[in-house]
Amino acid sequence: AKIVESALDDALPTFLHTAWSYVVRDIDSTMKNVGRKFLQDKSVPWQIRVRRAQALRRLGQVFVETSQAEGAHQTDRSMTSAAEEAKAKLQEAMIGAMKEK
């Protein structure tokens, strides 16, 4: 059990980084497609498309501001807590996968 836990501790950062990279790439791709359709919609006048672009820019600013505010409030303790929670969920998933076999 100790060996498995140690291996999990070693693999967790790599696993989370890989998963996060995949999620970011997926969201980025989806947002590009949605934005392209949203801004190139020929069924509405160009004035509406300009207003949509302005709204998207503002939405992006809100996301950046919120992200920066959240980052400023994070502490080492909250990051450690999040890491422990991620580790527990990963362990639970691995145990569930082993039981299925």
C-alpha positions as CSV (number, residue, x, y, z in Angstrom):
1,A,0.0,0.0,0.0
2,K,2.9,2.4,0.8
3,I,4.5,1.6,-2.5
4,V,1.3,2.4,-4.4
5,E,0.8,5.6,-2.5
6,S,4.3,6.7,-3.1
7,A,4.0,6.0,-6.8
8,L,0.7,7.9,-6.9
9,D,2.4,10.9,-5.1
10,D,5.2,10.8,-7.7
11,A,2.8,10.5,-10.7
12,L,0.1,12.9,-9.5
13,P,1.8,16.2,-10.7
14,T,2.4,14.7,-14.2
15,F,-1.1,13.3,-14.4
16,L,-2.7,16.5,-13.4
17,H,-0.5,18.6,-15.7
18,T,-1.4,16.3,-18.6
19,A,-5.1,16.3,-17.8
20,W,-5.1,20.1,-17.4
21,S,-3.3,20.6,-20.7
22,Y,-5.9,18.5,-22.5
23,V,-8.8,20.4,-20.9
24,V,-7.2,23.8,-21.8
25,R,-6.6,22.7,-25.4
26,D,-10.2,21.5,-25.7
27,I,-11.7,24.7,-24.2
28,D,-9.5,26.8,-26.4
29,S,-10.5,24.9,-29.6
30,T,-14.2,25.1,-28.7
31,M,-14.0,28.8,-27.9
32,K,-12.3,29.5,-31.2
33,N,-15.0,27.7,-33.1
34,V,-17.8,29.3,-31.2
35,G,-16.2,32.8,-31.5
36,R,-15.7,32.3,-35.3
37,K,-19.4,31.3,-35.8
38,F,-20.6,34.1,-33.4
39,L,-18.6,36.8,-35.1
40,Q,-19.0,35.7,-38.7
41,D,-22.7,35.1,-38.6
42,K,-23.9,36.6,-41.9
43,S,-27.6,36.4,-40.9
44,V,-27.2,39.6,-38.7
45,P,-26.0,43.1,-39.8
46,W,-22.3,43.9,-39.4
47,Q,-23.2,46.3,-36.6
48,I,-24.5,43.4,-34.5
49,R,-21.3,41.5,-35.2
50,V,-19.2,44.5,-34.0
51,R,-21.3,44.6,-30.8
52,R,-20.8,40.9,-30.3
53,A,-17.0,41.4,-30.7
54,Q,-17.1,44.2,-28.1
55,A,-19.1,42.0,-25.7
56,L,-16.7,39.1,-26.1
57,R,-13.7,41.4,-25.4
58,R,-15.4,42.6,-22.2
59,L,-16.2,39.0,-21.2
60,G,-12.5,38.1,-21.7
61,Q,-11.5,41.0,-19.5
62,V,-13.9,39.9,-16.8
63,F,-12.4,36.4,-16.9
64,V,-8.9,37.7,-16.6
65,E,-9.8,40.1,-13.7
66,T,-11.5,37.3,-11.9
67,S,-8.6,34.9,-12.4
68,Q,-6.1,37.5,-11.1
69,A,-8.3,38.2,-8.0
70,E,-8.6,34.5,-7.3
71,G,-4.9,34.0,-7.7
72,A,-4.2,36.7,-5.2
73,H,-6.4,35.1,-2.6
74,Q,-4.9,31.6,-2.9
75,T,-2.6,30.5,-0.1
76,D,-0.2,27.7,0.2
77,R,-2.7,26.1,2.5
78,S,-5.6,26.2,0.0
79,M,-3.3,24.9,-2.8
80,T,-2.2,22.0,-0.5
81,S,-5.8,21.3,0.3
82,A,-6.7,21.2,-3.4
83,A,-3.8,18.9,-4.1
84,E,-4.9,16.5,-1.4
85,E,-8.4,16.5,-2.7
86,A,-7.2,15.8,-6.2
87,K,-5.0,13.0,-4.9
88,A,-8.0,11.4,-3.0
89,K,-10.2,11.5,-6.1
90,L,-7.5,10.0,-8.2
91,Q,-7.0,7.2,-5.7
92,E,-10.7,6.6,-5.6
93,A,-10.8,6.3,-9.4
94,M,-7.9,4.0,-9.5
95,I,-9.4,1.7,-6.8
96,G,-12.7,1.7,-8.7
97,A,-10.8,0.8,-11.9
98,M,-9.0,-2.1,-10.2
99,K,-12.3,-3.4,-8.7
100,E,-13.8,-3.6,-12.2
101,K,-11.1,-5.9,-13.5
